[in-house]
Amino acid sequence: MIGLQRMDWMLALSGRQEYEKGWQKMEAIEAILTRRSTRRYSGEMQGSTALLDKNSGMLFSGDPIQDGHIFMFGEMRDLSAYIHSLRRLDKYKDDIKGIYANHGTLPVDYSIVPKLIEGALQVERGEIVPVEVDRFGKTVHVYDVGVASVLCD
């Protein structure tokens, strides 16, 4: 669940819910799984949700869809779940005009999504040679997938 605040209202959304108030129409999408869990959630934290502004076509995704560094290292991160979640966005591709992440170029075009999927698949198949770096006192493997860097254990 995610909360959106505005001066005169507070809203809590969970996956596949729509909210409309005046000119604003939002749809919550449980989209970006990056951790193993029996519960369904998206993004970096349990309960995160991607939001699609139905009027503008902007998707607010957090960190997982960007042209910067995508962190897939640490406890309970799951590259296969990430790929699955990115594929689930396909049904929204005609509605998404741009994607706002927390980092990198803003907005990025939806065309980055299939490239991230292919890059993550190449990482899974061992087709990309990683570079080892120290991140937060831990050695991680950085995979250049062309449009972004995927950092894994």
C-alpha positions in Angstrom: 0.0 0.0 0.0 1.2 3.5 -0.7 -0.1 6.8 0.5 -0.4 10.0 -1.6 -0.8 13.2 0.2 -2.3 16.5 -0.9 -3.4 19.5 1.1 -7.1 18.4 1.2 -6.9 14.6 0.9 -5.0 11.4 1.8 -5.2 8.3 -0.3 -4.1 4.7 0.3 -3.9 2.5 -2.8 -3.1 -1.1 -3.3 -2.6 -3.0 -6.6 -5.1 -2.6 -9.4 -7.2 0.0 -7.6 -8.2 3.2 -9.3 -8.8 6.6 -7.7 -10.3 9.6 -9.3 -10.8 13.1 -7.8 -11.5 16.0 -10.0 -8.9 15.9 -12.8 -6.7 13.4 -11.2 -7.1 9.7 -12.1 -4.5 7.2 -10.7 -4.2 3.4 -11.0 -2.1 1.5 -8.6 -0.1 -1.3 -10.2 1.7 -4.0 -8.2 4.4 -4.1 -10.8 8.0 -4.4 -9.7 8.9 -7.4 -7.6 12.5 -7.5 -6.6 12.4 -9.7 -3.5 11.2 -13.3 -2.8 8.1 -13.4 -0.7 4.8 -15.3 -0.5 3.1 -11.9 -0.5 2.8 -9.9 -3.7 4.5 -6.5 -3.7 6.6 -4.3 -5.8 9.6 -2.0 -5.8 12.3 -1.9 -3.2 10.1 -2.3 -0.1 7.4 -4.7 0.8 4.1 -3.0 0.0 5.5 -0.7 -2.7 3.3 0.0 -5.7 3.9 1.6 -9.1 1.4 4.4 -9.9 0.1 5.1 -13.3 -1.4 8.6 -13.8 -4.2 7.8 -16.3 -4.5 11.4 -17.5 -0.8 12.0 -18.3 0.3 8.4 -18.9 3.2 8.8 -16.4 4.2 5.7 -14.4 5.8 6.4 -11.1 7.9 3.3 -10.5 10.5 4.0 -7.8 14.0 2.5 -8.5 13.4 -0.7 -10.6 12.8 1.0 -14.0 15.5 3.4 -14.8 18.7 4.0 -16.8 21.0 4.1 -13.7 21.9 1.4 -11.2 19.3 -1.2 -10.4 20.1 -2.9 -7.0 19.4 -6.6 -7.1 21.8 -7.5 -4.3 21.0 -8.0 -0.6 18.7 -10.1 1.3 15.8 -11.6 -0.6 16.3 -10.0 -4.0 15.1 -12.1 -6.9 16.0 -11.4 -10.5 13.4 -13.8 -11.9 10.7 -12.1 -10.0 11.9 -8.7 -11.3 11.8 -10.0 -14.9 8.3 -11.4 -14.3 7.1 -8.1 -12.9 8.5 -6.1 -15.8 6.7 -8.5 -18.2 3.4 -7.7 -16.4 3.7 -4.1 -17.5 3.2 -5.1 -21.1 -0.6 -4.8 -20.8 -0.1 -1.1 -19.9 2.5 -0.3 -22.6 0.0 1.7 -24.7 -1.0 3.8 -21.7 2.5 4.6 -20.4 3.9 7.7 -22.0 6.9 8.1 -19.6 8.3 6.5 -16.5 9.6 8.4 -13.5 12.0 6.6 -11.2 13.9 7.8 -8.2 17.2 8.1 -10.1 18.6 8.5 -13.6 17.0 10.3 -16.6 13.5 11.6 -15.9 11.3 10.5 -17.5 12.5 7.4 -19.4 10.4 6.0 -22.3 8.5 2.7 -22.0 10.9 1.3 -24.6 13.4 0.8 -21.7 11.3 -2.0 -20.2 11.9 -4.7 -22.9 15.6 -3.8 -22.9 15.7 -4.2 -19.1 14.0 -7.6 -19.5 16.4 -8.8 -22.1 19.4 -7.5 -20.0 18.2 -9.3 -16.9 17.6 -12.5 -18.9 21.2 -12.2 -20.1 22.4 -11.8 -16.5 20.4 -14.9 -15.5 21.9 -16.9 -18.4 25.4 -15.9 -17.6 25.9 -14.1 -20.9 27.3 -10.9 -19.4 30.6 -10.7 -17.6 30.3 -8.7 -14.4 32.7 -6.3 -12.8 33.2 -6.6 -9.1 32.8 -3.4 -7.0 32.4 -2.6 -3.3 29.0 -1.2 -2.4 28.1 -0.4 1.2 31.0 -2.6 2.4 29.9 -5.6 0.3 31.4 -7.0 -2.9 28.7 -7.0 -5.6 28.7 -7.9 -9.3 27.8 -5.1 -11.8 26.3 -6.2 -15.1 26.1 -3.6 -17.9 22.9 -4.4 -19.7 23.2 -1.5 -22.1 20.4 0.8 -20.8 21.3 0.4 -17.1 23.6 -1.4 -14.7 22.2 -4.3 -12.7 24.0 -4.9 -9.4 23.7 -8.5 -8.0 25.3 -10.6 -5.2 
